[in-house]
């Protein structure tokens, strides 16, 4: 290989952060290759590297995450960063323009949250002159309907309905009141770029909700001013392909799952295609059947294993690092920091003594299908929602999404994570071993010195 060919073998497409598998070789008279070009330059033809008939077309490091969140927020770039995976300590929130609209998500059917919800909304509207969006069913709570004092504020709300109204381009900031479920719900509403999320711990567990509500005014003010750290929680892009089997697909008002056109019909192959953005995990289990679950797992087109499980929830969990502390942890997986670019594969009740959870690079694509010899169907759910049946001929494809969820930190990504491990999961909590009393320590030291002297005398 000539020096020019060797130099051109590592061309990177900076628009997608995927390494190209081909070597771009110049034709006679072609101009020089300019740095930063996103594809093959003019006058260049593709050819595979010598000795490699099939190279990877996907980066093992995963897709470069989009770092603009909603219309006005982005991550402050670190000029010293070499890789696109930033140092967690350098991930700081900044605003291109001051945020004007905020989505407030409140845990439904929880009377204890009504007062914090009212205080927050009044503060946002009257003190910060912000437009507040809430889901329509939140305002249908009898306690809010019957509160005459809250009436003037309630009339200023902008409302939406899940699965019908698309608000993804209208929200600058998201504030969650409740538990981890409110953060998962916020993620499901945004199938593309997600605005920054500030989550207050007003639920039962609160692993993903680091803020306390007692001093919410100062904390919200700091976030609005851009004085906050963020952790980019990677999400999974899931593509479900199903055989139509003669059934019609109902799409309300032309908009389906989570406010996007999720159901797309391919007339040529007769398939129904649905896409989801998942924050925690994709769970595939055997459902109500009493037979063994039996699914094949492919990684970048190669069959890596067949999952056979024998219990009511038997199946497999494909999770993000954020999801590693949820269902995957209960199934025996390790806990991974959200900044680690990875995908976890965790079996549920495997009928095997050697099937351990594994971690694969974020850039791979997983495809899960029913094994040909499977006696029953399986069921799939996405962050515990949108549960549906998967039959023979259907497939579930999973890879890392380009749209992470920017979760605002109280301190920084590392400190907040270990604080959650300690406070919520009581990680490595045990009774400490008592130390020796001083007199026993002195006696042990004398005994040790005596034994050492005896050993030296014996050697001499």
C-alpha positions in Angstrom: 0.0 0.0 0.0 1.4 3.4 -1.0 1.8 6.1 1.8 -1.1 8.1 0.4 -3.4 5.1 0.5 -2.4 4.4 4.1 -3.1 7.9 5.1 -6.6 7.9 3.6 -7.6 4.6 5.3 -8.8 6.3 8.5 -11.1 8.9 7.0 -13.8 9.8 9.6 -17.2 11.2 8.7 -17.5 14.0 11.3 -21.2 14.5 10.5 -22.1 11.1 12.0 -19.1 10.2 14.1 -19.0 6.8 12.4 -15.7 5.5 11.0 -16.0 4.6 7.4 -15.1 1.1 6.3 -13.8 2.0 2.9 -10.5 3.5 1.8 -11.0 6.5 -0.5 -8.4 6.4 -3.3 -8.0 9.4 -5.6 -8.4 9.1 -9.3 -5.8 10.7 -11.6 -6.1 14.4 -11.4 -8.2 14.4 -8.3 -7.7 17.3 -5.9 -6.3 17.0 -2.5 -8.4 15.7 0.4 -9.6 18.5 2.5 -9.9 18.0 6.3 -13.4 17.8 7.7 -15.1 16.6 4.6 -18.1 14.4 5.5 -17.9 11.9 2.7 -15.8 10.9 -0.3 -14.3 14.0 -1.9 -14.8 14.9 -5.5 -12.9 12.7 -7.9 -12.5 9.8 -5.3 -13.7 6.3 -5.7 -14.2 3.8 -2.9 -12.2 0.6 -2.4 -11.9 -1.7 0.5 -8.6 -2.0 2.4 -6.3 -4.7 1.1 -6.9 -8.0 2.9 -10.3 -7.0 4.4 -13.3 -8.2 2.4 -15.8 -6.9 5.0 -15.1 -4.2 7.6 -17.3 -2.6 10.2 -19.5 0.1 9.1 -20.5 1.2 12.6 -18.3 2.8 15.3 -17.8 0.7 18.4 -17.9 4.0 20.4 -21.5 4.7 19.5 -23.1 7.6 17.8 -21.9 11.1 18.6 -24.7 12.4 20.9 -26.6 15.5 19.9 -25.7 18.2 22.4 -28.5 20.7 21.7 -31.6 20.1 23.8 -34.8 21.7 22.7 -34.8 25.1 21.0 -32.5 27.0 23.3 -30.3 24.7 25.5 -26.9 23.0 24.8 -23.9 21.6 26.6 -21.0 24.0 27.0 -18.2 22.5 24.9 -14.9 21.7 26.4 -12.1 22.9 24.0 -9.7 20.4 25.5 -11.8 17.4 24.8 -10.2 14.9 22.4 -13.0 12.3 22.1 -16.7 13.1 21.8 -17.2 11.3 25.2 -16.7 14.3 27.5 -15.2 14.2 31.0 -18.2 14.1 33.3 -16.9 17.1 35.3 -16.8 19.3 32.1 -20.5 18.8 31.1 -22.0 22.2 32.0 -25.4 23.5 30.9 -25.5 26.8 28.9 -28.4 28.6 27.1 -28.2 30.1 23.7 -31.2 32.3 24.7 -33.0 32.6 28.0 -35.5 29.8 28.4 -39.1 31.0 28.1 -41.2 27.8 28.2 -41.2 25.0 30.7 -43.0 21.6 30.8 -44.0 20.6 34.4 -44.6 16.9 34.9 -46.4 15.9 38.0 -47.0 12.5 39.4 -50.7 11.7 38.8 -53.1 10.8 41.6 -50.8 12.0 44.4 -52.5 14.6 46.6 -49.2 15.4 48.4 -47.8 16.9 45.2 -50.6 19.4 44.7 -49.2 22.1 46.9 -45.6 21.8 45.5 -47.1 21.8 42.0 -49.0 25.0 42.6 -46.0 26.8 44.3 -43.7 25.9 41.4 -46.2 27.0 38.7 -46.9 30.3 40.4 -43.1 30.9 40.8 -42.4 30.1 37.1 -45.3 32.3 35.8 -45.2 35.3 38.1 -41.6 35.5 39.1 -39.9 34.4 35.9 -42.6 35.2 33.4 -42.4 31.8 31.8 -44.9 29.8 29.7 -45.9 26.7 31.6 -47.0 23.5 29.8 -48.9 20.7 31.6 -50.7 17.6 30.5 -54.4 18.2 30.3 -55.3 15.3 32.7 -53.2 17.0 35.4 -55.6 20.0 35.5 -58.6 17.5 35.7 -57.6 16.6 39.3 -60.6 17.4 41.5 -58.3 19.2 44.1 -57.1 21.6 41.4 -60.6 22.1 39.8 -62.1 23.0 43.2 -59.3 25.4 44.2 -60.7 28.9 43.3 -57.5 30.6 44.4 -55.5 28.7 41.8 -58.0 29.6 39.0 -56.2 32.7 37.6 -52.9 30.7 37.3 -54.7 27.7 35.9 -56.1 29.7 33.0 -52.6 30.6 31.9 -51.5 27.0 31.4 -50.8 25.6 27.9 -52.1 22.0 27.8 -51.4 19.0 25.7 -52.5 15.4 25.3 -50.1 12.5 25.1 -50.0 10.6 21.8 -51.9 13.5 20.1 -50.1 16.8 20.5 -46.5 17.2 19.6 -44.8 19.8 21.9 -41.2 18.7 21.2 -40.2 22.0 19.5 -42.0 24.2 22.0 -40.3 23.3 25.3 -37.1 24.8 26.6 -36.9 23.2 30.1 -38.6 20.2 31.8 -39.2 20.1 35.5 -40.4 16.8 37.1 -42.2 16.5 40.4 -42.4 12.9 41.7 -40.3 9.8 41.4 -38.2 8.1 38.7 -41.3 7.4 36.6 -41.8 11.1 35.9 -38.4 11.2 34.3 -39.1 8.1 32.2 -42.4 9.7 31.1 -40.6 12.9 30.1 -38.3 10.9 28.0 -41.2 9.2 26.2 -42.6 12.5 25.1 -39.5 13.5 23.2 -38.6 11.1 20.4 -35.8 13.5 19.2 -33.9 16.1 21.0 -34.8 16.4 24.7 -34.7 19.7 26.6 -32.8 19.7 29.9 -34.6 17.9 32.7 -34.6 19.0 36.3 -36.2 16.3 38.6 -37.3 16.9 42.1 -37.4 14.0 44.5 -41.1 13.8 45.6 -41.7 10.1 45.0 -40.8 6.8 46.7 -37.3 5.9 45.4 -35.9 8.9 43.5 -32.7 7.4 42.1 -33.0 9.7 39.1 -34.4 12.7 40.9 -31.6 14.4 42.8 -33.2 17.7 43.8 -35.1 18.4 47.1 -38.0 20.7 46.9 -37.5 22.7 50.1 -35.4 25.4 48.3 -36.7 25.0 44.8 -36.7 28.8 44.1 -32.9 29.2 44.3 -32.2 25.9 42.5 -34.6 26.8 39.6 -33.0 30.2 39.3 -29.5 28.7 39.0 -30.7 26.4 36.2 -32.4 29.2 34.3 -29.2 31.3 34.6 -27.2 28.3 33.1 -25.3 27.6 36.3 -25.6 23.8 36.5 -23.9 20.5 35.6 -25.6 17.9 33.4 -25.2 14.2 32.9 -26.1 13.0 29.4 -28.1 9.8 29.9 -27.9 7.8 26.7 -31.1 6.3 25.3 -31.9 3.4 23.1 -33.3 3.7 19.6 -35.7 0.8 19.2 -37.2 -0.3 15.9 -39.9 -2.9 16.0 -40.8 -4.5 12.6 -44.0 -6.6 12.5 -45.8 -8.7 9.9 -49.2 -7.1 9.2 -51.1 -10.4 9.2 -54.1 -8.8 7.6 -54.8 -6.4 10.4 -55.4 -2.7 9.9 -53.3 -0.2 11.9 -55.3 2.6 13.6 -53.3 5.9 13.9 -55.3 8.5 15.8 -55.3 11.9 14.1 -52.4 10.8 11.9 -50.1 10.8 15.0 -49.2 7.7 16.9 -46.9 6.7 19.7 -45.6 9.6 21.8 -46.7 12.3 19.4 -44.6 11.1 16.4 -45.5 9.1 13.3 -44.4 5.8 14.9 -46.4 3.4 12.6 -45.0 3.4 9.1 -46.2 0.9 6.5 -43.9 -0.4 3.9 -46.1 -1.5 1.0 -43.4 -3.5 -0.7 -42.7 -5.9 2.1 -45.9 -5.7 4.0 -44.4 -4.7 7.3 -45.4 -2.4 10.2 -42.5 -0.4 11.6 -42.6 1.4 15.0 -39.8 3.4 16.6 -39.2 4.3 20.2 -36.7 6.2 22.3 -36.0 4.3 25.6 -34.2 5.6 28.6 -34.0 2.6 30.9 -34.5 -0.7 29.2 -36.2 -2.9 26.6 -37.6 -6.0 28.2 -38.6 -9.1 26.2 -40.3 -11.9 28.2 -42.5 -14.9 27.6 -45.7 -13.2 28.9 -48.5 -15.5 30.1 -47.3 -18.6 28.3 -46.1 -21.6 30.3 -43.5 -22.7 27.7 -39.8 -21.8 27.8 -39.0 -18.4 26.3 -36.8 -18.9 23.3 -35.3 -15.9 21.4 -32.3 -15.4 19.2 -30.0 -12.4 19.9 -28.0 -11.0 16.9 -25.2 -8.5 17.2 -24.4 -6.6 14.0 -26.0 -9.4 12.0 -24.2 -12.3 13.7 -26.1 -14.7 16.0 -24.4 -14.5 19.4 -26.7 -16.5 21.6 -30.2 -18.0 22.1 -31.9 -17.0 25.3 -33.9 -19.7 26.9 -35.7 -18.9 30.2 -38.0 -20.9 32.4 -40.0 -18.7 34.7 -42.9 -16.4 34.5 -40.8 -13.3 33.6 -38.2 -15.3 31.7 -36.5 -13.4 28.8 -33.8 -10.8 28.3 -33.2 -7.2 29.3 -31.4 -4.7 27.0 -30.6 -1.6 29.1 -28.7 1.6 29.1 -26.3 2.5 31.8 -29.1 4.5 33.4 -31.2 1.4 33.3 -28.5 -0.7 34.9 -29.7 0.4 38.4 -33.3 -0.5 37.6 -34.7 -3.9 36.4 -31.3 -5.1 35.3 -29.9 -4.6 38.8 -32.7 -6.8 40.2 -31.8 -9.4 37.6 -28.2 -9.5 38.8 -26.4 -7.1 36.4 -23.7 -4.7 37.4 -24.4 -1.0 37.9 -22.8 1.3 35.3 -22.3 5.0 35.5 -24.4 6.9 32.9 -21.3 8.4 31.2 -20.1 5.0 30.2 -21.0 4.3 26.5 -22.4 0.8 26.7 -25.4 -1.4 26.2 -26.2 -4.2 28.8 -27.6 -7.6 28.0 -29.1 -9.3 31.1 -30.9 -12.6 31.0 -34.1 -13.1 33.1 -34.2 -16.5 34.8 -32.0 -18.2 32.2 -32.3 -22.0 31.9 -28.5 -22.2 32.1 -25.8 -22.1 34.8 -23.4 -20.1 32.7 -25.4 -17.3 31.2 -24.0 -14.1 32.8 -25.0 -10.5 32.1 -22.7 -8.9 29.5 -21.8 -5.4 28.4 -21.3 -4.5 24.7 -20.1 -1.3 23.1 -22.6 1.4 22.5 -22.2 1.4 18.8 -23.4 -2.1 18.1 -26.9 -3.0 16.8 -28.8 -5.8 18.5 -31.6 -7.6 16.8 -33.9 -9.9 18.8 -36.3 -12.4 17.2 -38.2 -15.5 18.1 -36.2 -18.7 17.5 -37.5 -20.9 14.7 -38.1 -23.7 17.3 -39.9 -21.4 19.8 -43.2 -22.8 20.9 -44.8 -19.6 22.0 -44.6 -15.8 21.3 -42.9 -13.3 23.5 -43.8 -9.8 24.7 -41.8 -6.6 24.6 -42.1 -3.4 26.6 -40.2 -0.1 26.6 -39.5 1.5 30.0 -42.4 -0.6 31.2 -44.8 0.9 28.7 -46.3 0.2 25.2 -46.3 -3.6 25.9 -46.9 -5.6 22.8 -46.6 -9.1 21.4 -43.8 -10.3 19.2 -44.5 -13.2 16.9 -42.6 -15.3 14.4 -41.3 -13.1 11.6 -41.2 -10.0 13.8 -38.0 -8.4 15.0 -36.8 -5.8 17.6 -33.7 -3.9 16.6 -31.8 -1.9 19.3 -28.9 0.5 19.2 -27.7 3.6 21.0 -29.7 6.8 20.2 -28.2 10.0 19.1 -30.5 11.9 21.4 -29.5 11.5 25.1 -31.5 12.9 27.9 -29.7 15.8 29.6 -30.4 15.4 33.3 -29.4 18.4 35.5 -27.2 17.5 38.5 -27.3 18.9 42.0 -23.4 18.8 42.1 -21.9 16.8 39.3 -22.5 13.5 37.5 -20.1 11.4 39.6 -21.1 12.8 43.0 -24.8 12.6 42.3 -24.5 9.0 41.1 -22.7 7.7 44.2 -25.0 9.7 46.4 -28.0 7.9 44.8 -26.3 4.5 45.2 -25.8 5.2 48.9 -29.1 6.8 49.7 -31.5 4.8 47.5 -29.9 1.4 47.1 -27.8 1.4 50.3 -24.8 0.2 48.2 -22.2 -1.7 50.2 -23.8 -0.9 53.5 -22.7 -3.2 56.3 -21.7 -3.1 59.9 -18.0 -2.1 60.2 -15.5 -4.4 61.9 -14.5 -3.2 65.3 -10.9 -2.2 65.8 -8.6 -3.8 68.4 -8.3 -2.1 71.8 -4.9 -0.4 72.3 -3.7 -3.0 74.8 -4.5 -5.9 72.5 -2.7 -4.1 69.6 0.4 -3.7 71.7 0.3 -7.4 72.8 -0.1 -8.5 69.1 2.8 -6.3 68.1 5.0 -7.9 70.8 3.9 -11.4 69.9 4.6 -10.7 66.2 8.1 -9.3 67.0 8.9 -12.4 69.1 7.8 -14.8 66.4 9.9 -12.9 63.8 13.0 -13.1 66.1 12.5 -16.8 66.6 12.2 -17.3 62.9 15.5 -15.4 62.3 17.3 -17.5 65.0 16.0 -20.7 63.4 17.4 -19.6 60.0 20.8 -18.8 61.4 
